[in-house]
């Protein structure tokens, strides 16, 4: 397959090249001169070992030339084994050029050695290379591909690639995402790298006599698996914000901006890889990368406006702008980052700026979230903590996972997921706040329903009458009435549960007033268990219903209040001998049943209990509240 590619790209005869030898060379400078003067199809044969001097540079095969190098049993030594601060590959084959390496000597001892470069110490290929003979050995790469770095087409069908060293991965060969390689695997051996791999391949590989392993196709599949769900998640986030009734208009606008920025960050990651693979200009890729570094802290800064609107975030945005300014220097300086002529990323001394600013902003987001919302649900606190762990893990994975050439980095995926998690967290806090507001309003409505105007007027009228007939009783009733009003107002501050004894105390005050007004009724208490807690204004309204709608018209009305424990439940019973009613024929809009509905709703939600009603017309009514012991 690759030979066919070569034939198309280089319309020359590989066989013919051996029939047009040039003069033999015996020095580094003569070898470069011979390369420059050679015509496509020529063969350059070594007549002696050649070693590069300190001022010599890599041997360059220029664009448009197809040459054969016959090592003829000799050595091409780049001379950088001691790594004295200088670096460079032995051969650099430019795009559009082709180099065939052979060794026609009897012993076949020719070799290319002594190279020390970021990638491919022996040969750095962006065109086409065929290894038919000779040995690529004793070369070193600071990054990957100790012997050969391939960004174009590479065929290894003779010779060997052995005893090269990579300081990261792929001791023998780096096959870049743009590379196509056909090899005899037996010829690649004994190379050293921390990952213990002879070859680090991101492109397509075919073993001679075997099947092609297209890593590019695998990568495209992985890209789809990562990009599509990430984009779908952002789209879902956008519409979730659109439908969220708990966010204010300004908060929605900020969430829209966050969603759009995260979406563009995903596209930026993909575009960065596409620009590299397609060979677009380094400047364009630099601009794309600058956007990615600048937008990450901006997303976190926008979240601060969601958590605490109206805060003073000028220092935060100053940090975001400074971070963006640092990466803008990549347009004219390598301080933040740069790209090699092969498109490889090079980190600068200021490159950690984005990571540092982002971590600080994320920690500030967590601090502000907990200080503003002070969550009571401990389980919910794991959402922002998990988001922090996810982002931290993604940073480590981006730097350590072997297959790191994903179009969308782990950090971008983590930011996307964390945005959704953080939104869910914030949504829960807004819901909690809204529920607290509703509960406060609900308590006010309940209090207002308990302070019935007719009860106030009738009580005041009774006190006025007592002032004439029994002043001492009038004074006592005024004290009771004052206590009753005070306890009703205090119930506004009771968002949670109160001891049953407190609720019964309020009930006693109310019933004593009613028994003064209506001597024909009596209220009896049988309290054998008051160790439970109930919502404020639950027992008293039911007793009031029993008096007002049940026994007040009876000649001798009786209301009995009982509290006792049965199995794993606290039971509170209010029963009367009043007129009763048909529980199957009720009007949910009258005061009686509105009051019962309010009590039932609060008992169920706040205690996990139940309210049961048993009533028969002419016989009376019995209300049973059952509160589980475990739910106290």
Secondary structure per residue as TSV (DSSP state, phi and psi in degrees):
chain	resnum	aa	ss	phi	psi
A	1	X	-	360.0	-46.2
A	2	X	H	-70.6	-32.3
A	3	X	H	-61.9	-38.0
A	4	X	H	-63.9	-37.7
A	5	X	H	-63.3	-46.0
A	6	X	H	-58.4	-43.4
A	7	X	H	-62.2	-33.4
A	8	X	H	-75.9	-42.8
A	9	X	H	-76.1	-30.5
A	10	X	S	-128.0	94.0
A	11	X	-	-76.5	58.1
A	12	X	S	-126.2	166.0
A	13	X	-	-96.5	119.5
A	14	X	H	-63.2	-38.3
A	15	X	H	-65.8	-39.7
A	16	X	H	-66.0	-26.7
A	17	X	H	-61.9	-29.3
A	18	X	T	-74.7	-9.5
A	19	X	T	-97.3	3.3
A	20	X	S	-129.2	62.1
A	21	X	B	-71.2	149.4
A	22	X	-	-99.6	180.0
A	23	X	-	-62.7	145.5
A	24	X	-	-66.6	152.7
A	25	X	B	-124.2	154.0
A	26	X	-	-137.7	10.0
A	27	X	S	-144.2	164.6
A	28	X	H	-63.2	-46.4
A	29	X	H	-66.7	-37.5
A	30	X	H	-65.7	-35.3
A	31	X	H	-66.7	-42.7
A	32	X	H	-67.2	-36.9
A	33	X	H	-65.7	-39.6
A	34	X	H	-64.5	-38.2
A	35	X	H	-63.7	-45.2
A	36	X	H	-64.5	-35.5
A	37	X	H	-88.1	-12.9
A	38	X	-	-71.7	153.8
A	39	X	-	-100.3	156.9
A	40	X	T	-57.6	132.7
A	41	X	T	98.6	-8.5
A	42	X	-	-77.9	158.6
A	43	X	E	-116.4	134.0
A	44	X	E	-110.1	121.5
A	45	X	E	-110.9	136.1
A	46	X	B	-82.4	139.7
A	47	X	S	-109.7	-4.7
A	48	X	S	-161.9	166.6
A	49	X	-	-65.5	142.6
A	50	X	E	-122.5	133.9
A	51	X	E	-129.5	134.7
A	52	X	-	-75.2	140.8
A	53	X	-	-84.3	177.8
A	54	X	T	-63.0	-30.8
A	55	X	T	-95.4	-3.2
A	56	X	-	-75.8	149.4
A	57	X	-	-112.2	-179.0
A	58	X	-	-62.0	147.2
A	59	X	E	-77.8	123.3
A	60	X	E	-108.5	126.1
A	61	X	E	-94.8	109.6
A	62	X	-	-73.9	162.8
A	63	X	T	-57.0	135.2
A	64	X	T	92.1	-5.3
A	65	X	-	-103.7	138.4
A	66	X	E	-119.4	108.3
A	67	X	E	-124.2	156.4
A	68	X	E	-117.2	130.7
A	69	X	E	-108.2	116.6
A	70	X	E	-98.3	108.1
A	71	X	-	-65.8	-28.7
A	72	X	T	54.0	37.6
A	73	X	T	81.1	5.8
A	74	X	-	-107.8	175.5
A	75	X	E	-115.1	135.5
A	76	X	E	-105.0	108.7
A	77	X	E	-111.9	115.5
A	78	X	-	-70.7	-18.4
A	79	X	-	73.3	26.6
A	80	X	-	-115.4	28.9
A	81	X	T	-65.3	-29.7
A	82	X	T	-86.1	-10.8
A	83	X	-	53.2	60.9
A	84	X	-	-84.8	40.5
A	85	X	S	90.4	-17.2
A	86	X	-	-92.9	155.6
A	87	X	-	-152.1	158.8
A	88	X	B	164.8	144.8
A	89	X	-	-75.9	159.4
A	90	X	S	-70.1	-52.0
A	91	X	E	-122.5	134.6
A	92	X	E	-118.1	111.2
A	93	X	E	-98.1	113.1
A	94	X	-	-74.1	162.7
A	95	X	T	-60.2	132.7
A	96	X	T	90.3	-1.4
A	97	X	-	-109.2	163.0
A	98	X	E	-141.7	134.7
A	99	X	E	-128.2	125.7
A	100	X	E	-109.2	125.6
A	101	X	E	-105.8	126.0
A	102	X	E	-132.6	171.8
A	103	X	-	-147.3	105.0
A	104	X	-	-92.5	4.5
A	105	X	S	-70.4	158.8
A	106	X	S	-64.9	-42.3
A	107	X	S	-84.9	-14.2
A	108	X	-	52.3	53.0
A	109	X	-	-102.4	8.7
A	110	X	-	-65.8	146.1
A	111	X	E	-153.8	157.4
A	112	X	E	-114.8	120.7
A	113	X	E	-146.0	174.6
A	114	X	-	79.3	8.1
A	115	X	-	-82.9	146.6
A	116	X	E	-143.5	110.8
A	117	X	E	-148.9	172.3
A	118	X	S	-63.2	-45.6
A	119	X	S	-135.1	135.7
A	120	X	-	65.7	79.3
A	121	X	S	-67.5	-33.7
A	122	X	S	-85.8	-55.0
A	123	X	E	-136.0	130.8
A	124	X	E	-113.2	112.1
A	125	X	E	-115.8	121.3
A	126	X	S	-114.3	0.6
A	127	X	S	-111.7	-107.0
A	128	X	E	-144.3	136.4
A	129	X	E	-133.7	134.2
A	130	X	E	-121.0	122.1
A	131	X	E	-102.2	108.4
A	132	X	-	-104.7	-22.0
A	133	X	S	-162.3	172.4
A	134	X	S	85.8	168.2
A	135	X	E	-125.3	127.7
A	136	X	E	-93.9	107.1
A	137	X	E	-149.3	153.0
A	138	X	S	71.5	26.4
A	139	X	-	-107.2	160.4
A	140	X	E	-135.6	141.2
A	141	X	E	-120.8	132.8
A	142	X	S	-66.9	-30.8
A	143	X	S	-107.2	-99.0
A	144	X	B	-127.7	156.0
A	145	X	-	78.3	70.1
A	146	X	S	-58.9	-41.9
A	147	X	S	-90.5	-52.0
A	148	X	E	-135.6	136.4
A	149	X	E	-113.1	118.5
A	150	X	E	-112.4	119.4
A	151	X	S	-115.5	4.0
A	152	X	S	-131.0	-117.5
A	153	X	E	-117.9	132.0
A	154	X	E	-136.3	129.6
A	155	X	E	-124.2	126.7
A	156	X	E	-120.8	103.1
A	157	X	-	-124.4	2.9
A	158	X	S	-158.5	178.2
A	159	X	S	67.2	-150.3
A	160	X	E	-163.1	159.1
A	161	X	E	-125.1	106.6
A	162	X	E	-149.8	153.8
A	163	X	S	55.8	36.0
A	164	X	-	-97.5	166.0
A	165	X	E	-133.9	134.3
A	166	X	E	-117.2	138.6
A	167	X	S	-83.7	-5.1
A	168	X	S	-127.4	-67.9
A	169	X	B	-153.6	154.7
A	170	X	-	68.5	73.6
A	171	X	S	-59.8	-33.7
A	172	X	S	-94.4	-54.2
A	173	X	E	-138.5	139.3
A	174	X	E	-105.6	120.7
A	175	X	E	-109.2	104.1
A	176	X	-	-67.9	167.8
A	177	X	T	-59.0	-23.4
A	178	X	T	-91.8	-0.2
A	179	X	-	-90.5	149.8
A	180	X	E	-126.1	127.6
A	181	X	E	-134.9	130.3
A	182	X	E	-119.3	121.1
A	183	X	E	-139.4	156.6
A	184	X	-	-100.5	108.1
A	185	X	G	-62.0	-24.3
A	186	X	G	-66.5	-18.2
A	187	X	G	-88.2	-2.0
A	188	X	E	-118.3	110.0
A	189	X	E	-160.6	159.3
A	190	X	S	70.1	18.2
A	191	X	-	-90.7	154.5
A	192	X	B	-118.3	138.7
A	193	X	-	-161.6	152.7
A	194	X	T	-57.0	-29.4
A	195	X	T	-87.6	0.2
A	196	X	-	60.3	24.4
A	197	X	-	-105.5	136.7
A	198	X	S	-71.8	-37.4
A	199	X	E	-128.0	133.6
A	200	X	E	-112.3	105.5
A	201	X	E	-117.4	130.1
A	202	X	S	-115.0	-4.8
A	203	X	S	-110.3	-152.6
A	204	X	E	-93.7	137.2
A	205	X	E	-130.9	134.7
A	206	X	E	-129.0	125.2
A	207	X	E	-82.0	136.1
A	208	X	T	-59.3	123.3
A	209	X	T	83.4	2.8
A	210	X	S	-122.5	-167.6
A	211	X	-	-94.2	155.9
A	212	X	E	-78.1	130.6
A	213	X	E	-104.3	104.8
A	214	X	E	-91.9	91.9
A	215	X	H	-64.2	-29.4
A	216	X	H	-61.7	-41.7
A	217	X	H	-66.0	-41.2
A	218	X	H	-60.7	-43.3
A	219	X	H	-62.6	-40.0
A	220	X	H	-61.8	-39.1
A	221	X	H	-64.9	-44.2
A	222	X	H	-62.2	-39.6
A	223	X	H	-57.8	-45.3
A	224	X	H	-63.8	-39.8
A	225	X	H	-64.0	-31.2
A	226	X	H	-92.0	-41.3
A	227	X	H	-73.1	-47.9
A	228	X	H	-62.0	-47.5
A	229	X	H	-62.7	-37.0
A	230	X	H	-63.6	-45.2
A	231	X	H	-65.1	-40.4
A	232	X	H	-61.7	-39.2
A	233	X	H	-64.1	-40.7
A	234	X	H	-66.7	-40.5
A	235	X	H	-63.4	-42.3
A	236	X	H	-61.4	-42.3
A	237	X	H	-59.6	-42.0
A	238	X	H	-60.4	-48.2
A	239	X	H	-73.9	-29.2
A	240	X	H	-63.1	-40.6
A	241	X	H	-65.2	-40.6
A	242	X	H	-59.5	-36.8
A	243	X	H	-92.5	-3.2
A	244	X	-	-78.1	117.7
A	245	X	S	-87.3	-6.4
A	246	X	S	-90.9	-15.6
A	247	X	S	-87.8	138.8
A	248	X	-	-75.6	167.9
A	249	X	H	-59.3	-45.3
A	250	X	H	-64.8	-38.1
A	251	X	H	-66.1	-37.3
A	252	X	H	-63.0	-42.9
A	253	X	H	-60.5	-39.0
A	254	X	H	-67.4	-41.8
A	255	X	H	-64.7	-35.8
A	256	X	H	-60.5	-43.9
A	257	X	H	-62.8	-41.0
A	258	X	H	-62.7	-44.5
A	259	X	H	-60.6	-43.6
A	260	X	H	-66.0	-42.3
A	261	X	H	-65.1	-40.8
A	262	X	H	-64.3	-40.3
A	263	X	H	-61.5	-45.1
A	264	X	H	-68.4	-28.6
A	265	X	H	-66.3	-39.1
A	266	X	H	-63.1	-46.0
A	267	X	H	-61.7	-38.4
A	268	X	H	-60.8	-43.2
A	269	X	H	-60.2	-46.3
A	270	X	H	-66.4	-42.0
A	271	X	H	-65.1	-35.8
A	272	X	H	-59.9	-44.9
A	273	X	H	-67.5	-41.1
A	274	X	H	-63.0	-41.0
A	275	X	H	-62.6	-40.4
A	276	X	H	-65.4	-49.6
A	277	X	H	-65.8	-38.5
A	278	X	H	-79.5	-8.4
A	279	X	T	76.2	26.2
A	280	X	-	-68.0	174.4
A	281	X	-	-63.6	146.7
A	282	X	H	-61.5	-35.2
A	283	X	H	-61.7	-44.2
A	284	X	H	-63.6	-42.0
A	285	X	H	-66.5	-35.2
A	286	X	H	-61.9	-44.8
A	287	X	H	-62.2	-42.2
A	288	X	H	-61.2	-42.7
A	289	X	H	-67.9	-39.4
A	290	X	H	-57.9	-42.0
A	291	X	H	-60.1	-43.5
A	292	X	H	-61.7	-43.5
A	293	X	H	-68.2	-33.6
A	294	X	H	-77.6	-31.8
A	295	X	H	-82.4	-26.3
A	296	X	H	-60.1	-53.1
A	297	X	H	-63.9	-30.5
A	298	X	H	-63.4	-36.3
A	299	X	H	-62.2	-45.3
A	300	X	H	-66.1	-38.1
A	301	X	H	-62.9	-37.8
A	302	X	H	-65.2	-33.8
A	303	X	H	-61.8	-31.6
A	304	X	H	-60.8	-36.2
A	305	X	H	-69.9	-24.5
A	306	X	H	-75.4	-44.0
A	307	X	H	-67.1	-46.6
A	308	X	S	-137.9	87.0
A	309	X	T	-60.9	144.4
A	310	X	T	83.8	3.7
A	311	X	-	-73.1	164.0
A	312	X	-	-87.8	99.3
A	313	X	-	-111.9	20.8
A	314	X	H	-59.8	-43.7
A	315	X	H	-62.2	-34.6
A	316	X	H	-64.2	-48.7
A	317	X	H	-69.4	-26.9
A	318	X	H	-64.1	-41.7
A	319	X	H	-64.3	-39.5
A	320	X	H	-62.5	-42.6
A	321	X	H	-68.6	-39.9
A	322	X	H	-63.0	-41.7
A	323	X	H	-59.4	-45.3
A	324	X	H	-62.4	-39.5
A	325	X	H	-63.7	-37.5
A	326	X	H	-60.4	-43.5
A	327	X	H	-78.1	-21.4
A	328	X	H	-65.0	-22.9
A	329	X	G	-64.9	-15.4
A	330	X	G	-63.7	-17.1
A	331	X	G	-69.1	-23.9
A	332	X	T	-139.8	2.3
A	333	X	-	-152.1	149.9
A	334	X	S	-88.7	16.6
A	335	X	S	-59.2	-42.6
A	336	X	S	-90.5	-54.5
A	337	X	E	-167.4	168.6
A	338	X	E	-157.4	172.3
A	339	X	E	-124.2	139.4
A	340	X	-	-72.7	172.2
A	341	X	T	-63.4	-17.9
A	342	X	T	-91.9	-0.7
A	343	X	-	90.8	8.8
A	344	X	-	-82.2	138.3
A	345	X	E	-72.8	136.5
A	346	X	E	-125.4	118.4
A	347	X	E	-76.0	139.7
A	348	X	-	-101.7	174.1
A	349	X	T	-63.3	-25.7
A	350	X	T	-97.8	8.1
A	351	X	T	-61.6	-31.9
A	352	X	T	-69.7	-0.7
A	353	X	H	-53.4	-47.5
A	354	X	H	-60.9	-43.7
A	355	X	H	-64.5	-44.5
A	356	X	H	-64.2	-48.5
A	357	X	H	-62.8	-41.8
A	358	X	H	-64.7	-42.9
A	359	X	H	-63.4	-43.9
A	360	X	H	-62.4	-42.8
A	361	X	H	-66.6	-38.4
A	362	X	H	-66.2	-41.0
A	363	X	H	-63.3	-37.9
A	364	X	H	-66.6	-37.1
A	365	X	H	-60.2	-45.1
A	366	X	H	-62.5	-46.2
A	367	X	H	-60.2	-46.0
A	368	X	H	-66.5	-37.2
A	369	X	H	-62.3	-48.6
A	370	X	H	-70.5	-31.8
A	371	X	H	-75.2	-31.1
A	372	X	H	-81.9	-46.7
A	373	X	H	-93.9	-27.2
A	374	X	-	43.5	65.7
A	375	X	-	-62.2	137.6
A	376	X	S	-92.8	-22.5
A	377	X	-	-85.4	102.7
A	378	X	G	-63.2	-32.0
A	379	X	G	-62.3	-34.3
A	380	X	G	-69.8	-25.9
A	381	X	H	-65.2	-16.6
A	382	X	H	-72.5	-20.1
A	383	X	H	-63.1	-56.7
A	384	X	H	-67.0	-33.3
A	385	X	H	-64.8	-42.6
A	386	X	H	-64.1	-36.7
A	387	X	H	-61.9	-40.8
A	388	X	H	-64.5	-43.7
A	389	X	H	-63.0	-40.8
A	390	X	H	-62.0	-45.4
A	391	X	H	-66.3	-41.4
A	392	X	H	-62.1	-44.6
A	393	X	H	-64.2	-37.0
A	394	X	H	-66.2	-35.6
A	395	X	H	-63.4	-43.8
A	396	X	H	-63.1	-42.5
A	397	X	H	-64.6	-39.0
A	398	X	H	-61.0	-28.4
A	399	X	H	-95.3	-18.2
A	400	X	H	-119.5	-27.7
A	401	X	-	-66.8	134.5
A	402	X	S	-61.5	-48.4
A	403	X	-	-88.9	81.3
A	404	X	-	-104.6	4.4
A	405	X	-	-87.1	41.7
A	406	X	-	-74.0	145.0
A	407	X	S	-63.7	-37.3
A	408	X	S	-110.9	118.0
A	409	X	-	-68.8	161.2
A	410	X	H	-58.8	-37.0
A	411	X	H	-64.9	-41.2
A	412	X	H	-64.9	-41.9
A	413	X	H	-61.3	-42.7
A	414	X	H	-64.0	-39.9
A	415	X	H	-63.6	-40.8
A	416	X	H	-62.3	-48.9
A	417	X	H	-65.4	-40.7
A	418	X	H	-65.6	-34.8
A	419	X	H	-61.0	-43.4
A	420	X	H	-65.2	-44.1
A	421	X	H	-62.8	-42.2
A	422	X	H	-68.5	-36.5
A	423	X	H	-64.1	-43.2
A	424	X	H	-60.1	-42.9
A	425	X	H	-59.5	-50.8
A	426	X	H	-62.0	-40.2
A	427	X	H	-59.1	-43.1
A	428	X	H	-62.1	-38.8
A	429	X	H	-68.1	-39.7
A	430	X	H	-64.7	-38.3
A	431	X	H	-63.9	-43.7
A	432	X	H	-59.9	-45.5
A	433	X	H	-61.8	-41.3
A	434	X	H	-64.8	-39.7
A	435	X	H	-64.2	-38.7
A	436	X	H	-63.7	-39.1
A	437	X	H	-63.8	-42.1
A	438	X	H	-65.1	-39.3
A	439	X	H	-63.9	-39.5
A	440	X	H	-63.0	-44.7
A	441	X	H	-63.6	-37.6
A	442	X	H	-64.9	-41.2
A	443	X	H	-63.0	-39.0
A	444	X	H	-64.0	-42.8
A	445	X	H	-63.7	-40.3
A	446	X	H	-63.4	-45.3
A	447	X	H	-60.2	-41.8
A	448	X	H	-66.4	-34.7
A	449	X	H	-70.6	-27.7
A	450	X	H	-77.5	-33.4
A	451	X	S	-87.5	78.3
A	452	X	-	-72.7	134.6
A	453	X	H	-55.8	-41.5
A	454	X	H	-65.5	-33.2
A	455	X	H	-66.7	-41.6
A	456	X	H	-62.4	-49.2
A	457	X	H	-62.3	-44.5
A	458	X	H	-67.0	-37.4
A	459	X	H	-66.6	-43.9
A	460	X	H	-62.9	-37.9
A	461	X	H	-64.7	-40.9
A	462	X	H	-64.8	-39.6
A	463	X	H	-63.9	-40.5
A	464	X	H	-61.0	-42.9
A	465	X	H	-65.2	-38.9
A	466	X	H	-68.0	-27.8
A	467	X	H	-60.3	-30.9
A	468	X	H	-85.8	-46.2
A	469	X	H	-84.5	-40.0
A	470	X	-	-149.0	84.3
A	471	X	H	-56.5	-38.0
A	472	X	H	-63.0	-42.0
A	473	X	H	-64.8	-34.8
A	474	X	H	-63.8	-43.8
A	475	X	H	-61.8	-43.3
A	476	X	H	-62.5	-41.6
A	477	X	H	-67.7	-37.5
A	478	X	H	-60.8	-41.2
A	479	X	H	-62.3	-42.8
A	480	X	H	-63.6	-43.8
A	481	X	H	-64.1	-39.7
A	482	X	H	-62.9	-42.7
A	483	X	H	-62.9	-41.4
A	484	X	H	-60.3	-47.8
A	485	X	H	-64.6	-40.9
A	486	X	H	-63.4	-42.9
A	487	X	H	-66.6	-34.3
A	488	X	H	-64.4	-42.8
A	489	X	H	-67.5	-37.4
A	490	X	H	-64.5	-26.2
A	491	X	G	-64.2	-19.3
A	492	X	G	-63.4	-29.3
A	493	X	G	-89.7	-2.5
A	494	X	-	-93.7	82.8
A	495	X	-	-75.1	-28.1
A	496	X	S	-103.5	-151.2
A	497	X	E	-89.0	155.4
A	498	X	E	-126.0	156.5
A	499	X	E	-59.2	144.9
A	500	X	H	-58.6	-33.8
A	501	X	H	-60.2	-37.0
A	502	X	H	-66.2	-42.8
A	503	X	H	-65.7	-38.5
A	504	X	H	-68.2	-34.1
A	505	X	H	-61.5	-43.7
A	506	X	H	-64.8	-38.6
A	507	X	H	-64.9	-40.2
A	508	X	H	-61.6	-41.2
A	509	X	H	-60.7	-45.8
A	510	X	H	-63.7	-47.2
A	511	X	H	-66.3	-32.6
A	512	X	H	-65.6	-38.6
A	513	X	H	-63.4	-44.3
A	514	X	H	-65.4	-36.7
A	515	X	H	-70.6	-26.5
A	516	X	H	-68.4	-41.0
A	517	X	H	-72.5	-37.5
A	518	X	-	-125.0	93.0
A	519	X	T	-65.2	-14.0
A	520	X	T	-80.1	-4.0
A	521	X	E	-113.9	154.9
A	522	X	E	-139.3	147.5
A	523	X	E	-119.9	126.6
A	524	X	E	-114.1	145.3
A	525	X	E	-122.0	134.4
A	526	X	E	-134.6	82.9
A	527	X	E	-104.0	102.9
A	528	X	S	-105.7	-7.5
A	529	X	-	-152.7	112.5
A	530	X	-	-127.6	31.9
A	531	X	-	-92.3	16.3
A	532	X	-	-111.2	172.0
A	533	X	E	-121.8	146.9
A	534	X	E	-138.2	162.0
A	535	X	E	-65.7	148.7
A	536	X	S	-62.1	145.9
A	537	X	S	60.4	55.5
A	538	X	S	-117.2	-46.4
A	539	X	H	-74.8	-45.4
A	540	X	H	-58.4	-43.4
A	541	X	H	-63.0	-34.8
A	542	X	H	-69.9	-37.5
A	543	X	H	-65.9	-39.9
A	544	X	H	-62.2	-41.0
A	545	X	H	-61.3	-42.0
A	546	X	I	-61.9	-39.3
A	547	X	I	-74.7	-49.7
A	548	X	I	-70.3	-43.0
A	549	X	I	-102.1	-8.5
A	550	X	I	-113.5	-65.2
A	551	X	I	-103.4	-9.6
A	552	X	T	-61.5	-31.2
A	553	X	T	-89.8	-1.8
A	554	X	S	-82.6	151.9
A	555	X	T	-66.3	-37.6
A	556	X	T	-139.3	90.5
A	557	X	E	-89.8	138.3
A	558	X	E	-128.3	131.5
A	559	X	E	-120.5	127.1
A	560	X	E	-118.0	128.9
A	561	X	E	-113.8	120.9
A	562	X	E	-124.2	149.4
A	563	X	E	-144.5	124.9
A	564	X	E	-156.0	171.3
A	565	X	E	-111.9	138.2
A	566	X	E	-138.2	117.2
A	567	X	T	54.7	-121.3
A	568	X	T	-103.8	29.9
A	569	X	E	-135.7	148.3
A	570	X	E	-94.3	130.4
A	571	X	E	-112.8	130.1
A	572	X	E	-122.4	122.0
A	573	X	E	-121.2	130.2
A	574	X	E	-120.2	113.8
A	575	X	E	-131.4	150.8
A	576	X	E	-141.6	165.9
A	577	X	-	-105.9	34.5
A	578	X	S	-79.5	-156.9
A	579	X	-	-79.0	-18.1
A	580	X	-	67.1	179.4
A	581	X	-	-161.3	165.5
A	582	X	-	-88.0	111.7
A	583	X	T	-65.8	-18.4
A	584	X	T	-88.3	-9.4
A	585	X	S	-127.0	80.7
A	586	X	-	-121.3	152.9
A	587	X	-	-107.6	108.6
A	588	X	T	-68.4	-3.2
A	589	X	T	-98.7	-8.3
A	590	X	S	-83.4	163.7
A	591	X	H	-60.3	-38.1
A	592	X	H	-58.0	-51.9
A	593	X	H	-81.4	-24.3
A	594	X	H	-63.9	-43.0
A	595	X	H	-63.2	-43.9
A	596	X	H	-63.7	-41.1
A	597	X	H	-62.4	-41.2
A	598	X	H	-61.4	-45.3
A	599	X	H	-64.4	-46.2
A	600	X	H	-59.8	-43.8
A	601	X	H	-61.8	-43.1
A	602	X	H	-73.4	-36.3
A	603	X	H	-63.3	-41.6
A	604	X	H	-69.2	-44.3
A	605	X	H	-77.1	-38.9
A	606	X	H	-95.0	-24.9
A	607	X	H	-116.6	-15.6
A	608	X	S	71.2	22.0
A	609	X	-	-99.8	-169.3
A	610	X	E	-136.1	159.0
A	611	X	E	-127.7	121.9
A	612	X	E	-116.6	139.9
A	613	X	E	-123.3	130.3
A	614	X	E	-128.6	115.1
A	615	X	E	-143.5	142.7
A	616	X	E	-132.9	133.7
A	617	X	T	-57.2	129.9
A	618	X	T	83.8	-6.0
A	619	X	T	-116.9	-25.4
A	620	X	E	122.4	-177.9
A	621	X	E	-134.4	143.9
A	622	X	E	-130.8	124.2
A	623	X	E	-112.7	125.9
A	624	X	E	-117.4	119.9
A	625	X	E	-103.2	125.8
A	626	X	E	-117.0	118.5
A	627	X	E	-118.6	118.2
A	628	X	E	-61.5	139.8
A	629	X	G	-62.9	-39.8
A	630	X	G	-69.8	-14.8
A	631	X	G	-97.5	9.2
A	632	X	-	-67.4	360.0
